[in-house]
Amino acid sequence: MIDYSTLTLGEIAKIEELSGLSFKQIEEIETPMGLLLAALVFVVKRRTGHPGVTWNEACAVTLEEANEILGLNAEDDDDPKDESEPSEPTTSPTSSSTSG
């Protein structure tokens, strides 16, 4: 996921220029928008070792690739269904009772 607090002012300005949205509007968007995603991909790729990426290359990225680049598919990491520990207590009721 993009950490907006680490974006430079130049990157924010570029995202606003390319997407046609103010930075405040970007935070409130509920549905993906092509220009916004392309602008985010453009900036993120430049930050992550691809300084020569062009606007046209960013626009050619598929939605699936954009989600991967932007970390939007990372929700699988926090899936509570992947817990390997049992949900039941590890001690049995007879072993915890010592009175008899």
C-alpha positions in Angstrom: 0.0 0.0 0.0 1.2 3.5 -0.7 2.4 5.5 2.3 1.1 8.9 1.2 3.2 10.6 4.0 6.4 9.7 2.2 5.5 11.2 -1.1 7.5 14.3 -2.1 5.7 17.5 -3.0 6.9 17.0 -6.6 5.4 13.5 -6.7 2.1 14.8 -5.2 2.1 17.6 -7.9 2.8 15.0 -10.6 0.0 12.7 -9.4 -2.4 15.7 -9.3 -1.3 16.9 -12.8 -1.6 13.4 -14.4 -4.9 12.4 -12.7 -6.6 15.7 -12.8 -7.5 15.4 -9.1 -6.4 17.3 -6.0 -4.6 15.3 -3.4 -7.5 15.6 -1.0 -9.9 14.2 -3.6 -7.6 11.2 -4.1 -7.9 10.2 -0.5 -11.7 10.2 -0.8 -12.1 8.2 -4.0 -14.2 5.1 -3.5 -13.8 3.6 -7.0 -10.6 3.1 -9.0 -9.9 5.6 -11.8 -7.6 5.0 -14.7 -5.7 8.2 -14.7 -5.3 8.1 -10.9 -4.0 4.6 -11.0 -1.7 5.3 -13.9 -0.3 8.4 -12.1 0.3 6.4 -8.9 2.0 3.6 -10.9 4.1 6.2 -12.7 5.4 7.7 -9.4 5.8 4.4 -7.5 7.8 2.8 -10.4 10.1 5.9 -10.5 10.6 5.6 -6.8 11.4 1.9 -6.9 14.3 1.6 -9.4 12.6 2.5 -12.7 13.5 6.2 -13.1 13.1 6.1 -16.8 9.5 4.8 -16.9 7.3 6.9 -19.2 3.7 8.0 -18.8 2.8 5.8 -21.7 4.4 2.8 -20.0 2.4 3.5 -16.8 -0.8 3.8 -18.9 0.0 0.4 -20.5 0.0 -1.4 -17.1 -2.9 -3.8 -16.6 -5.2 -3.4 -13.6 -3.8 -6.6 -12.1 -0.2 -5.3 -12.5 -1.2 -1.9 -11.0 -2.7 -3.6 -8.0 0.6 -5.6 -7.5 2.8 -2.5 -8.0 0.7 -0.4 -5.6 0.4 -3.2 -3.0 -3.4 -3.3 -3.3 -3.5 -7.1 -3.2 -1.7 -7.2 0.2 -4.9 -7.9 2.1 -4.1 -11.6 2.0 -1.2 -11.1 4.5 -3.7 -10.3 7.3 -6.1 -13.1 6.6 -7.2 -14.4 10.0 -8.2 -17.8 8.4 -4.5 -18.6 8.0 -3.9 -19.1 11.7 -1.9 -22.2 12.3 -2.7 -22.4 16.1 -5.8 -24.2 17.2 -8.7 -22.2 18.5 -9.3 -24.6 21.5 -7.3 -24.3 24.7 -4.2 -26.5 24.8 -4.8 -27.7 28.4 -7.5 -30.3 29.1 -10.1 -29.6 31.8 -9.0 -32.7 33.8 -5.3 -31.7 33.8 -6.0 -28.2 35.2 -8.1 -29.5 38.2 -6.0 -30.8 41.1 -8.7 -31.1 43.7 -10.2 -34.5 44.2 
